[in-house]
Amino acid sequence: MLRTRLKLEEGWVTLALLMFMLLSVVWSVLAADWTDGLYILPSVALAALLLGLLLAKWRRVPGIVAHTISLLVGLACLVFLLSLVFSSLGARAALLVPGAGLMARLAAMYEQAMRWVLAPAEAEAWLSNFMFVVSAAVATWVVAYGSAWFVFRTHWAWGAIVPAGVGCVLNIYYGPPRLVAYFLAYCLSALLLAVRLHVHNRQVIWREAEVNYNLDVDLSFLRDGLVVSLVALLLAWTVPVAARNPTVAELGSRLEEPWQEVQTLWTRLFTSLNYQGQMGLVRFGRTMTLGGGASLSNIVVLEVEASEPHYWRAVAYDRYTGSGWMNTDDRMLALAPDQAQLSPPPFRAQETFTHTVRMREGGEELLFYAGQPVQSSRSAQASLSFVPVAGSQPATDVSMLSSQRLLGRNDSYTIESLVSRATAGQLRAAGTDYPSWVSARYLQLPPTLPQRVIDLGRQVAAQAATPYDQAETIQNYLRRIPYDRTIGPPPAGYDPIDWFLFENRRGFCDYYASAMVLMLRAAGVPARISQGYAAGQYDAAAQSYQVRQLDAHAWPEVFFPGYGWIEFEPTSSQPLIVRRAEGDVPFLPGLDLMPGTTASEDEDKYGPDEVGAEDEDIVDITLAESRPWYERYARLLLVPLVLLFAAAATLVGWWYVSLRGLGMAGRAYEQMRRLGGLIGVQPQEHQTPVEYGESLGQVVVQGQEDVRHLVAAYVKQLFSRAGLTSEEEQDLAERWQRLRLVLWRRVFTPRLRRRAPSPTWVPSSSLRPPTSMG
C-alpha cells in the first residue's frame, strides 16, 4: 500500500532529473559569487519545486487556484528568507540593531527597497546587491515552480528546459569561465529530462490504445539518451562554433543593439555586482563596471588613417557609482552626414583634426573619435550636454557618438574634430576658475566612498601648487603601483578603488584611471574618465594605425579653464604622454609615435604581452593563448574522450542490433547469457538452456527464482506454438528488470568480494516450463 501511494506516474527519475537541472543552474549562480546572500537560492528552488509537484498532482485544483496558492506561499517563503539576508546586510550598514525582530526587519527592508525602486542608480552598493538577491530569488521561485507545473501537469518538457536554460546561459555569459561545467551539467540533465518525458508521453498513448510494449523502454531510452547526449556535447565543444562564420557573425551583430539597451538598464539597476566575466570582445556603453581582468586577443578591430596618433575615445563617464562609472548625458542630437551640427566650446590652443576609421570587425555601434567632434561622414546620434557660452548659442560637449545603424566589417567613416595643442606652461597658468557646469558635475563623489580615498587624494595633491602639477603628482604616484592584468574582482562589499589603493595594490587601466579621477576630485580638480582604444601601431604599408582588441584602454581627462579636457596617463604599463614645456609640438599620446615609427610598448588595456626577447617577432597572439590553463589542456583530452565514447556507442549499438528478431524471451535470455559470461559463467556447448540456468543460478543466488522463470519462458517461446501470453510477457519483463540489475551489480563487484556459489541450489522441476505455460 505504501509503495502504491509513493508511486509517481512520471517516475521518480523524472523528478530527480528536473531537480538536478534546476540545481545546476542555481549552483552556477552561487559559483559566480555575484554577491552575498545568494545562499538562499537552493532552498528557494527546492521549496518551489516541491510545491509545484504537489499542486500539479492535485488534479482537483484548477490552474488559476494552484498559481494563486504558489504566489501566496512563495511570497511568504521569500519574505522570510530575504529578511534573514537583509538582517546581515542591514547590520553592516547600521540600519538594524543586532537581534532585531521580524517586523523591524520587514519594515526596514520595505523602506530600503522603495529607495532602490525610486532611484536605483543612487543606492548604496549593499542595497543594490540586496535587490539583486531579491530579483534572483523571485526568478528562481517562478522558474522552479513553473518547471514542476509544466513537467508534472502538462508534461511539456520545454516549458521547464527553456527558462532554466536562459538563466544558465546569461549567468555563464557574464560569469567567470569556470562555470562551463555547470552548463554541461544543465545540458545533460535537460536532454535526459526531454527523453524521459517523451517516453512517458508515448507510454500514455500506447496504454490508451492497448498496445503492448517492452516495459524496459524507460531504461533503454535513458541509457541511449545518455550516450547520445554525451557525444552531442563533446561534438558541440570540439566543432568550430557557428559564430566564426562571417554571415552568422554579421547576423548576430545586428541583434546587439537592443541587447546593449538591456545591458545598460541592468547595470543601472545593479551597479555593485561582482562582475568577473572574461569576455573576448570589447563592448563600450553607458556604464563601466570595475571587475576582474579580461582576456583579449591580438586581432585588429580598427584601422585608423590619421596624420598622428591619439586616444580614440568611445565614451566619457562622469558619475562614479561606488562600483563603476556611468554616462549620465540624457541629451541626444541626431547628426546628418557631413554636416557641422556640433559646436564644441571655443577653447584655446585647439586645431582641427580629421581621421578615417575602417572597421575590421563587425558589430560595433559607437564611433571612435579624438578630442571634441565637429561632424561625421556617417549619420549618428550624439550624447551630449549643452555648455553655456557668453554672447552666443550654447556649445556642445559630446561624450559619445552612436551610429544610426550597427557597423559591419569594412564599414568606414570620417570624423572631423578639435584637439588640444596646449603646452604644460599654458596648463599650469590656466588657474582654478572652473565654470559652474564643470564643478557641479565633475567633482561628484558618492557618499559611500571611503574617507581614506579622499584623504589620500588631498594628501598627494597637497605636494603641488597648480591643478596641472597636482594631476602630474597623482599620476606619478599611481604609476608606482604594480600593474597586473590578471587580478580578480574586488571582494563583495568593497569599494573597488579603495581596494585597489589600499588592499590589493595591483590593477589595470580601469583602476588607475578611476583612482586618478577620484583623487583629483577629492582635491577639488574636475576630472572624468574616458574609455576607448589607445593609438595602436602604425603600419607604413597600409598607411594607417592598426588598433587591436588588446589596445582597449581607459584614461583620465582633467578640465583646465580655457583649455578644456586634457588627457593624462597614470597606468604604469603605458608610456607617459609627452607634453613639451613650450613650442609648437603636437599633443600626442606616447613617445614619438609619428607615422612610420612604432611604440616601444604595446598600448593595450591589460598591458604589454609578457614575452621574452626571442619572441619579439611574434605579432599574432590568438585568443586561445590567453585562455585559462584548464581550457588548453581540456582540448588535449577531447580526442581520446571522443574515441572512447564512440567505441562505447558502437558497443551499445552492436549489443541491441544483435538482439533484433529474437523475441522478448530470446532477447532476455541472450542478454542474461552475455552478462553471465562477464561474471565468469560461460555457457558450454553441451549445456541446454536449463543446464546453463542451473550453473548461473549457483553464482547469482539472489536471482535464482528469476533465472528459473526466464529460462522457462525462453524454452516455451522456442518450442510452444502458442508462445507467451501478454500476462507472461508482463511477468517476464518485471523479472528481467530485477535480474538485470543483479547481474550488472555482480559485473562491477570486485572478484574478491563476490560470494561463493551456493552449494544448496540444485535443479528442480521449476526449471521446466510451469503448467501455466503449457
C-alpha positions, 0 to 999 in steps of 0.5 A: 500500500505504501509503495502504491501511494509513493508511486509517481506516474512520471517516475521518480527519475523524472523528478530527480532529473528536473531537480538536478537541472534546476540545481545546476543552474542555481549552483552556477549562480552561487559559483559566480559569487555575484554577491552575498546572500545568494545562499538562499537560492537552493532552498528557494528552488527546492521549496518551489519545486516541491510545491509545484509537484504537489499542486500539479498532482492535485488534479482537483485544483484548477490552474488559476487556484494552484498559481494563486496558492504558489504566489501566496506561499512563495511570497511568504517563503521569500519574505522570510528568507530575504529578511534573514539576508537583509538582517546581515546586510542591514547590520553592516550598514547600521540600519538594524540593531543586532537581534532585531525582530521580524517586523523591524526587519520587514519594515526596514527592508520595505523602506530600503527597497522603495529607495532602490525602486525610486532611484536605483542608480543612487543606492548604496552598493549593499542595497543594490546587491540586496535587490539583486538577491531579491530579483534572483530569488523571485526568478528562481521561485517562478522558474522552479515552480513553473518547471514542476507545473509544466513537467508534472501537469502538462508534461511539456518538457520545454516549458521547464528546459527553456527558462532554466536554460536562459538563466544558465546561459546569461549567468555563464555569459557574464560569469567567470569561465569556470562555470562551463561545467555547470552548463554541461551539467544543465545540458545533460540533465535537460536532454535526459529530462526531454527523453524521459518525458517523451517516453512517458508521453508515448507510454500514455498513448500506447496504454490508451490504445492497448498496445503492448510494449517492452516495459524496459523502454524507460531504461533503454531510452535513458541509457541511449539518451545518455550516450547520445547526449554525451557525444552531442556535447563533446561534438558541440565543444570540439566543432568550430562554433557557428559564430566564426562564420562571417554571415552568422557573425554579421547576423548576430551583430545586428541583434546587439543593439537592443541587447546593449539597451538591456545591458545598460538598464541592468547595470543601472539597476545593479551597479555593485555586482561582482562582475568577473566575466572574461569576455573576448570582445570589447563592448563600450556603453553607458556604464563601466563596471570595475571587475576582474581582468579580461582576456583579449586577443591580438586581432585588429578591430580598427584601422585608423588613417590619421596624420598622428596618433591619439586616444580614440575615445568611445565614451566619457563617464562622469558619475562614479557609482561606488562600483563603476562609472556611468554616462549620465548625458540624457541629451541626444542630437541626431547628426546628418552626414557631413554636416557641422551640427556640433559646436564644441566650446571655443577653447584655446590652443585647439586645431582641427583634426580629421581621421578615417576609421575602417572597421575590421570587425563587425558589430560595433555601434559607437564611433571612435573619435579624438578630442571634441567632434565637429561632424561625421561622414556617417549619420549618428546620434550624439550624447551630449550636454549643452555648455553655456557660452557668453554672447552666443548659442550654447556649445556642445560637449559630446561624450559619445557618438552612436551610429544610426545603424550597427557597423559591419566589417569594412564599414568606414567613416570620417570624423572631423574634430578639435584637439588640444595643442596646449603646452604644460606652461599654458596648463599650469597658468590656466588657474582654478576658475572652473565654470559652474557646469564643470564643478557641479558635475565633475567633482561628484563623489558618492557618499559611500566612498571611503574617507581614506580615498579622499584623504589620500587624494588631498594628501598627494595633491597637497605636494603641488601648487597648480591643478596641472602639477597636482594631476602630474603628482597623482599620476606619478604616484599611481604609476608606482603601483604594480600593474597586473592584468590578471587580478580578480574582482574586488571582494563583495562589499568593497569599494573597488578603488579603495581596494585597489589603493589600499588592499590589493595594490595591483590593477589595470587601466580601469583602476588607475584611471578611476583612482586618478579621477577620484583623487583629483576630485577629492582635491577639488580638480574636475576630472572624468574618465574616458574609455576607448582604444589607445593609438595602436601601431602604425603600419607604413604599408597600409598607411594607417594605425592598426588598433587591436582588441588588446589596445582597449584602454581607459584614461583620465581627462582633467578640465583646465579653464580655457583649455578644456579636457586634457588627457593624462596617463597614470597606468604604469604599463603605458608610456607617459604622454609627452607634453613639451614645456613650450613650442609648437609640438603636437599633443600626442599620446606616447613617445614619438609615435609619428607615422612610420615609427612604432611604440616601444610598448604595446598600448593595450588595456591589460598591458604589454604581452609578457614575452621574452626577447626571442619572441619579439617577432611574434605579432599574432597572439590568438585568443586561445593563448590567453585562455585559462590553463584548464581550457588548453589542456581540456582540448588535449583530452577531447580526442581520446574522450571522443574515441572512447565514447564512440567505441562505447556507442558502437558497443551499445549499438552492436549489443541491441542490433544483435538482439533484433528478431529474437523475441522478448524471451530470446532477447532476455535470455541472450542478454542474461547469457552475455552478462553471465559470461562477464561474471565468469559463467560461460555457457558450454556447448553441451549445456541446454538452456536449463543446464546453463540456468542451473550453473548461473543460478549457483553464482547469482543466488539472489536471482535464482527464482528469476533465472528459473522463470526466464529460462522457462519462458525462453524454452516455451517461446522456442518450442510452444506454438502458442508462445507467451501470453501478454500476462507472461510477457508482463511477468517476464519483463518485471523479472528481467528488470530485477535480474538485470540489475543483479547481474550488472551489480555482480559485473562491477563487484570486485572478484574478491568480494563476490560470494561463493556459489551456493552449494544448496541450489540444485535443479528442480522441476521449476526449471521446466516450463510451469503448467501455466505455460503449457 
